Amino acid sequence: MSYNPNSVVAPADTILSSPFPVAGWYDVTWFGAKGDGTTDDTAAQQLALNTAPAGSVVFWPKTSAYFKTTAALNVTKA
């Protein structure tokens, strides 16, 4: 695996908070995703993917449940 200066490595048990402190990263919770396992987070996740410019990272933080997705998410940028 090659070195990527834009990546962040944290221990598996680390919970990363929002707002994520690295330029070029977009946290889905900034767009309204709850990650509570009940709320339909599809629209918020898609909005994060649509908003993030090419070359950036869309980040799903560790939550107590999961991000409920009820439709396919479309990634249209590299």
Secondary structure, DSSP 8 states (H G I E B T S, - for coil): ----TT-----TT----SS-SSTTEEEGGGGT---SSSSB-HHHHHHHHHHS-TT-EEE----SS--B--S-------
